[in-house]
Amino acid sequence: MTPPSHTRCDLLLTGGTVITVDDARSVHRTGAVAVSGSRIVAVGTAAELADWRADTVIDCSGRAVLPGFVDGHSHLYQALARGLGEGMSIVPWLCEFMWPYSIAMTQEDAVAAARLGVVEAMRAGITTIIDNHYAPSDLATTLAVADVIEDAGLRGVVARGVIGDRTEIAARRGQPSGLFRYSNAEELAITREAIQHRPRGSKVEIWPAPLNLTYVDQDLVRGCVELAAEFDTRWHTHCCESSSDPRSYVEQYGLRPVQWLAKEGLLDHRATLAHAIWLDDHEIEQVGMAGAGVAHNPASNAYLASGTMRLRELRNQGATVALGSDGPSCGHRQDLFEAMKLSIFAQRLATLDPTAARAEDALVLATREGAQYAGIDAGVLEPGRLADIIVVDLDRPHLRPLHRAVSSLVYSARGSDVETTIVGGQIVYHKGQCVLVDEDAAIAQAQYRAERLVDRAGMTALRMPWSN
């Protein structure tokens, strides 16, 4: 008798509801995913993959298996100030809280914050983080933060926040002088060296990130865009988060920020714009025509009462839209389940249209479209893609009965329901345990650093209970 033939792989996930987010939006009610090395090699029903054998098999019965989430805009350094800054709009929140906190940070603080942040992220199914880091932004700290992300097993980007010379808009807004540590030339030189250490194709890349289109010098923005083109990478910036941003820009320069980018030939597929709330019709069209990316941050936009991005219009025009948590001090939880749900609710409230966004749309933003935004070959469960995969426990009271898996995940699941996080075929979190990070040590170090940092920044009053 001829022995049965088997196909081998390194990792086999079987028996779960496999949500592929592929072109056909296939869902296998009892499915399986096979992984060899860093890539997916087979996806289908459990019956179709019954002959596969693996060194590691995970029984996913009662679970959902789906692509890992991409957090398109975060600030890991904010983790030491979670819960402070209550009741402020964006400009006072920055000037009276976040900037003083940022100025007081040390490299050790930033590393502790990043380590806590990556633990939270992987526990919530985030496999790729775009970390807009600028506190502090010296070369050593920038690279140390990238090391923290990679050492935890995650994929991502450190978008180095570039501020440069103090502009008239920055001065009018009352931004403290301590923010402006480097000249324009120094900013570009540090960013160049950082990119050379972690170029395109690194597991954690460095991107140029002029911090905000409104108050960063136009020549410095141009220099950052040129750096991105030179190194064939992407660039990142805050764009029109506040309603005052386009007004300030028009007063100073005579046109709106995105209009200026397009006019100067700087708006292209490399651009990733965080927020992009206060765009007019023409700017939305320009962003779409350029094939630029936009990070939608519904939790922080609601927290700071900044407004609601015009999601449907941007996507209809061709923009790539990712979801972002916007950091632990503004979004408060790095939980893209929450972001998916809030993204739908925000659109429906803004338009009074229950069809403005659906659960399926939100899942695409968190996975497939997020991966396109980040420039990685992930976000879909299909052969050949990077094996960035999460397993979510569906056997919980708030997720039963189960009728439509996508709806249940988007509206009812939360980050704590993630059971396994896999990045490039490597299990980095499983059943309550981070594999490569000492979670208890990360929490203890973050608490220790946070208490001293808040004191050093002169913000102890913000800790008072029931403070205004």
Salt bridges, closest charged atoms under 4 A:
ASP23 OD1 - ARG368 NH2 2.38
ASP55 OD1 - ARG8 NH2 3.00
ASP109 OD1 - ARG449 NH1 3.78
ASP109 OD2 - ARG456 NH2 2.53
GLU120 OE1 - ARG82 NH2 3.15
ASP147 OD1 - ARG198 NH2 2.91
GLU150 OE1 - ARG198 NH1 2.75
GLU168 OE1 - ARG172 NH1 3.96
GLU187 OE1 - ARG160 NH2 2.90
ASP219 OD1 - ARG222 NH1 2.95
GLU230 OE2 - ARG192 NH1 2.75
ASP232 OD2 - ARG200 NH1 2.19
ASP232 OD1 - ARG270 NH1 2.83
GLU241 OE1 - HIS275 NE2 3.45
ASP245 OD1 - ARG173 NH2 2.64
GLU264 OE1 - ARG222 NH2 2.93
GLU264 OE2 - LYS263 NZ 3.28
ASP280 OD2 - ARG256 NE 3.30
ASP281 OD1 - ARG310 NH2 2.51
GLU283 OE1 - ARG256 NE 2.69
GLU313 OE2 - ARG310 NE 3.55
ASP326 OD1 - HIS73 NE2 3.11
ASP326 OD1 - HIS75 NE2 3.50
ASP326 OD2 - HIS275 NE2 3.51
ASP335 OD2 - ARG333 NH2 3.24
GLU338 OE2 - ARG333 NH2 3.51
ASP353 OD2 - ARG312 NH2 3.27
GLU360 OE1 - ARG358 NE 3.82
GLU360 OE2 - ARG404 NH2 2.35
ASP361 OD1 - ARG315 NH1 3.88
GLU369 OE1 - ARG315 NH2 2.91
ASP377 OD2 - ARG39 NH1 2.70
ASP377 OD1 - ARG385 NH1 3.34
GLU382 OE2 - ARG385 NE 2.91
ASP388 OD1 - ARG155 NH2 2.84
ASP393 OD1 - ARG63 NH1 3.82
ASP393 OD2 - ARG396 NE 3.17
ASP395 OD1 - ARG400 NE 3.86
ASP417 OD1 - ARG396 NH1 3.02
ASP417 OD2 - HIS398 NE2 2.84
GLU419 OE2 - ARG63 NH2 2.88
GLU439 OE1 - ARG123 NH1 2.97
GLU451 OE1 - ARG452 NH1 3.93
ASP455 OD1 - ARG463 NH1 3.31
